[in-house]
Amino acid sequence: MTQTNSSSNEHYPTDRPFRFGGNELRYVREAIESGNLFYWPEGRFVTRLIDHIRERFEMPYAVATSSGTSALQVALAAAGVRPGAEVIVPPITDMGTHIAVLRQNAIPVFADVHPHTYNLTPETIERAITDRTQVVLLVHLAGNPADAPAIADLCRRRGLLLIEDAAQAYGAYLHGEHVGTFGDFGCFSLNNSKHISCGEGGFVLTRDKRLYVRAHNHADKFYDRHNSGLWLQELGANFRMTELQGAVALAQMERMEAFTERRGLIGARLIEMLSDTPGILLPESLPGATCSYWFLMFRIDPTVVRVSREELQARLTERRVRCTAGYLHRPSYLEPMFQNKSFFPGGVWPGEVVAGRTYDYREVSCPVAEQVLETAMTLQVHEGQTDQEVQWIGTHVLKVWARAMQDANGVATEVGA
Ligand SMILES: *Cc1c(COP(=O)(O)O)cnc(C)c1O
């Protein structure tokens, strides 16, 4: 496994071999043997998970949820987002971000991103604010912190709430503060693709006791278990986490640092190897940022590299470098459900009806996000990659690019040679 051998298909791990081990199995067994898989009141693992999370993020309150999408929906509901209110979102994110907004009957309003951090900025957000804006939903893409402190300031000045979507950003810090702790709420995902996972799951962080109780209730049928009980005051949802999820999530949280620090080192090493490579525009991070590389996204400079991304991907794959040509197929607003506003059956969009005005996503344009997605490639990063494998990835990207530059200059080359 550690031997660098370009002719061996076994060289590169197909997935994340060291991901689940040790306490994951032990805790699941304990949960099963306890005879109870419900989190309240005596559920051991969700309770322990919440305590662990509160301590880990130095936040007074946390709510466990069934997914990252439901964590966001719970935060929006707890924040008191009204049907028809506008929520500023980025166009480069997981669909879960938008689902949460739309399921709360609010209106996603797209702001553009920075060309090299791929995140929203205070300037792009400012331009998207209207008198209907209630929330900014800030995504920290691929473990690269957005400017949460400046955006939190902006939100305070403009009377808006800030919800951070840190689903891809475990182990991402700004000046030593973990992302997800700057806003009114921080939301995380525990789905299978994320840095740490229990298959499906998520959680919400907040500093405010009142918001915490609301979030807890919105994830739990609004049963208001902390207070008087069953006089239901609002429409909740069942977004509860089970003890099985809690058991795995707790074991994963215990390993969070090990995973994210390793990813940080790998990402930094690749950036170092690829810096100053003609045709590669590396991602930028803010001063004081620690990135945890959910993956490493960079951009091709098409004025220099005339070889298509698909061709580059094919050449890299041939060298067993795991990568993708692009991240999302398109900015979210270009998806048919936005273009046709076919969110709900029958073509009725309650958010718009309540807002009393029409929104036309065919008129939305975020040119920077479009350029980013047209030129993006991603390299896989995960904690199981050895130093040799990282060296392999960097070396072969450089080789493929050197070839591509020759191609761009009209020199024919043999693919994969
Ligand atoms: C994964 C993800 C979500 C949704 O989380 P799920 O657990 O899949 O529901 C939301 N936002 C971002 C940025 C994500 O990466």
The ligand as a MOL file (V3000), in Angstrom:
LIG
                    3D

  0  0  0     0  0            999 V3000
M  V30 BEGIN CTAB
M  V30 COUNTS 15 15 0 0 0
M  V30 BEGIN ATOM
M  V30 1 C -24.1240 17.9670 3.0540 0
M  V30 2 C -24.5530 19.3680 3.0950 0
M  V30 3 C -25.8340 19.7510 3.5170 0
M  V30 4 C -26.9210 18.7890 3.8130 0
M  V30 5 O -26.5920 17.8440 4.7970 0
M  V30 6 P -27.3310 16.4150 4.7760 0
M  V30 7 O -26.8600 15.7920 6.0360 0
M  V30 8 O -26.8910 15.7220 3.5450 0
M  V30 9 O -28.7930 16.6730 4.7820 0
M  V30 10 C -26.1300 21.1030 3.5860 0
M  V30 11 N -25.2300 22.0320 3.2550 0
M  V30 12 C -23.9910 21.7090 2.8200 0
M  V30 13 C -23.0330 22.7990 2.4770 0
M  V30 14 C -23.6270 20.3680 2.7090 0
M  V30 15 O -22.4140 20.0520 2.2470 0
M  V30 END ATOM
M  V30 BEGIN BOND
M  V30 1 1 1 2
M  V30 2 1 2 3
M  V30 3 2 2 14
M  V30 4 1 3 4
M  V30 5 2 3 10
M  V30 6 1 4 5
M  V30 7 1 5 6
M  V30 8 2 6 7
M  V30 9 1 6 8
M  V30 10 1 6 9
M  V30 11 1 10 11
M  V30 12 2 11 12
M  V30 13 1 12 13
M  V30 14 1 12 14
M  V30 15 1 14 15
M  V30 END BOND
M  V30 END CTAB
M  END
